[in-house]
Amino acid sequence: MKNFRYDFFPIWRLQSTICTASVFLVWFALSLIVDRPMTKPHLLLSLAISAFCAVILGIVTAAVRFQVQAEGIRTFNTFGRWQIVPWEGVSKVRPAKYYFLPHLRLTVDGHKVPFWIPLFLNDMRAFRAAVIGHAGDAHPISRALPVPPAATERRGSVRNSEAGRKSKSKARP
């Protein structure tokens, strides 16, 4: 059984953008209604609220774990209820957005409410390998999980072009 957590930064970027912008818009609207200009304390308060939300979000991302087990995946449904989704119970898997973030939406036999697997876990390569290890290559979840790109050097870099020229010159007689 291996645990996987949310990757903090995709959620944080979304949360901080929405939170900071909404608090700022509320202060701006109030300044228009009351006919008083915004002051630095208003701006600092909106940033402080956003920072507080980021701390709460950090606690949640540290506490919430997904588990790949021999019997299935421990994940959550639409209402946030955690359950183990058995491998053999998954009837349909499709990519979807859940709160504006990429997820896999699982339709499970015997459940009316879908389950969700985020596509931004802290180690997607190991998550995919664990799912394939327990469920097999042909399982719908294994086929739906994206293949992470291989870590390679940038094309066109000086190091690559020099190495390519050296290997080509050695290969020629």
Secondary structure per residue as TSV (DSSP state, phi and psi in degrees):
chain	resnum	aa	ss	phi	psi
A	1	M	-	360.0	127.4
A	2	K	E	-123.2	139.6
A	3	N	E	-97.2	143.0
A	4	F	E	-131.8	144.1
A	5	R	E	-118.8	162.0
A	6	Y	B	-61.8	146.2
A	7	D	-	-78.8	124.7
A	8	F	H	-65.6	-41.5
A	9	F	H	-68.6	-38.8
A	10	P	H	-61.6	-39.0
A	11	I	H	-70.1	-42.0
A	12	W	H	-62.2	-43.3
A	13	R	H	-59.4	-45.7
A	14	L	H	-65.0	-47.9
A	15	Q	H	-63.6	-45.5
A	16	S	H	-67.6	-35.8
A	17	T	H	-65.2	-49.7
A	18	I	H	-66.6	-46.5
A	19	C	H	-64.7	-49.7
A	20	T	H	-63.9	-43.5
A	21	A	H	-65.9	-41.2
A	22	S	H	-69.1	-41.7
A	23	V	H	-65.0	-40.8
A	24	F	H	-63.1	-41.9
A	25	L	H	-65.3	-37.0
A	26	V	H	-63.5	-46.6
A	27	W	H	-62.8	-38.9
A	28	F	H	-65.7	-43.8
A	29	A	H	-63.9	-41.0
A	30	L	H	-64.5	-37.3
A	31	S	H	-67.0	-32.1
A	32	L	H	-73.0	-39.6
A	33	I	H	-68.1	-45.0
A	34	V	H	-81.0	-14.1
A	35	D	T	63.6	42.5
A	36	R	-	-128.8	140.7
A	37	P	-	-69.5	155.6
A	38	M	-	-70.8	146.0
A	39	T	-	-117.1	171.6
A	40	K	H	-59.4	-39.2
A	41	P	H	-59.4	-33.8
A	42	H	H	-64.4	-44.9
A	43	L	H	-65.7	-42.4
A	44	L	H	-65.2	-35.7
A	45	L	H	-65.7	-39.4
A	46	S	H	-65.0	-38.7
A	47	L	H	-69.2	-36.2
A	48	A	H	-66.0	-39.8
A	49	I	H	-64.4	-41.4
A	50	S	H	-63.4	-40.5
A	51	A	H	-65.0	-40.0
A	52	F	H	-62.0	-42.8
A	53	C	H	-63.1	-36.7
A	54	A	H	-65.5	-37.2
A	55	V	H	-65.5	-44.8
A	56	I	H	-61.2	-43.1
A	57	L	H	-63.1	-39.1
A	58	G	H	-62.1	-40.1
A	59	I	H	-64.8	-43.2
A	60	V	H	-64.3	-45.3
A	61	T	H	-67.2	-28.2
A	62	A	H	-75.2	-30.6
A	63	A	H	-86.9	-32.9
A	64	V	-	-83.0	127.4
A	65	R	E	-130.9	144.6
A	66	F	E	-104.7	141.9
A	67	Q	E	-124.6	133.9
A	68	V	E	-101.9	118.1
A	69	Q	-	-123.3	169.8
A	70	A	S	-62.7	-33.5
A	71	E	S	-88.5	-15.3
A	72	G	E	161.2	-164.0
A	73	I	E	-109.0	132.7
A	74	R	E	-88.3	112.5
A	75	T	E	-142.5	-172.9
A	76	F	E	-118.5	156.7
A	77	N	E	-96.9	-172.4
A	78	T	T	-58.9	-31.8
A	79	F	T	-89.9	6.7
A	80	G	-	82.4	11.6
A	81	R	-	-85.3	127.9
A	82	W	E	-85.9	132.0
A	83	Q	E	-148.7	162.7
A	84	I	E	-91.8	124.4
A	85	V	E	-94.0	113.3
A	86	P	E	-69.9	144.9
A	87	W	G	-56.2	-44.4
A	88	E	G	-74.0	-13.5
A	89	G	G	-85.4	-12.1
A	90	V	E	-76.9	117.2
A	91	S	E	-102.5	-26.6
A	92	K	E	-150.9	139.0
A	93	V	E	-132.7	130.6
A	94	R	E	-145.2	148.2
A	95	P	E	-70.9	142.9
A	96	A	E	-157.0	165.6
A	97	K	E	-100.2	133.7
A	98	Y	E	-126.3	113.9
A	99	Y	T	53.6	45.5
A	100	F	T	69.4	7.8
A	101	L	E	-116.5	147.4
A	102	P	E	-71.1	130.4
A	103	H	E	-140.3	169.2
A	104	L	E	-104.5	131.1
A	105	R	E	-98.2	118.5
A	106	L	E	-101.0	126.6
A	107	T	E	-98.2	123.3
A	108	V	E	-118.2	133.1
A	109	D	T	-57.7	133.4
A	110	G	T	86.7	-1.3
A	111	H	-	-123.3	130.6
A	112	K	S	-81.0	-28.0
A	113	V	S	-96.4	133.2
A	114	P	-	-72.8	161.2
A	115	F	E	-110.4	158.5
A	116	W	E	-128.8	137.2
A	117	I	E	-121.5	119.6
A	118	P	E	-70.7	146.0
A	119	L	S	-100.4	24.7
A	120	F	-	-138.8	49.1
A	121	L	B	-76.7	162.5
A	122	N	T	-64.5	-24.8
A	123	D	T	-141.0	78.1
A	124	M	H	-65.4	-32.6
A	125	R	H	-63.3	-46.1
A	126	A	H	-69.5	-34.9
A	127	F	H	-62.5	-47.0
A	128	R	H	-61.6	-42.9
A	129	A	H	-63.6	-39.6
A	130	A	H	-66.9	-40.6
A	131	V	H	-64.3	-45.6
A	132	I	H	-64.4	-37.4
A	133	G	H	-64.2	-36.2
A	134	H	H	-91.2	-38.6
A	135	A	H	-102.1	-22.1
A	136	G	-	95.8	162.8
A	137	D	T	-65.2	-31.6
A	138	A	T	-83.7	-7.8
A	139	H	S	-65.8	144.3
A	140	P	H	-57.5	-35.7
A	141	I	H	-69.1	-42.4
A	142	S	H	-60.6	-40.7
A	143	R	H	-71.8	-29.6
A	144	A	H	-83.8	-23.2
A	145	L	S	-68.2	132.1
A	146	P	-	-69.1	147.2
A	147	V	-	-82.6	118.4
A	148	P	-	-64.7	142.5
A	149	P	-	-65.4	147.3
A	150	A	-	-72.7	146.3
A	151	A	-	-77.5	107.5
A	152	T	-	-129.8	164.0
A	153	E	-	-75.8	158.3
A	154	R	-	-65.7	141.6
A	155	R	T	-72.7	146.0
A	156	G	T	84.1	0.4
A	157	S	-	-73.4	159.7
A	158	V	H	-60.5	-42.3
A	159	R	H	-62.0	-45.7
A	160	N	H	-64.3	-43.0
A	161	S	H	-68.3	-37.0
A	162	E	H	-68.7	-42.4
A	163	A	H	-64.8	-38.1
A	164	G	H	-65.3	-41.5
A	165	R	H	-65.8	-39.3
A	166	K	H	-65.6	-43.8
A	167	S	H	-68.0	-35.1
A	168	K	H	-69.3	-38.4
A	169	S	H	-70.2	-31.9
A	170	K	H	-72.1	-32.0
A	171	A	H	-73.1	-25.6
A	172	R	-	-78.1	142.2
A	173	P	-	-76.6	360.0
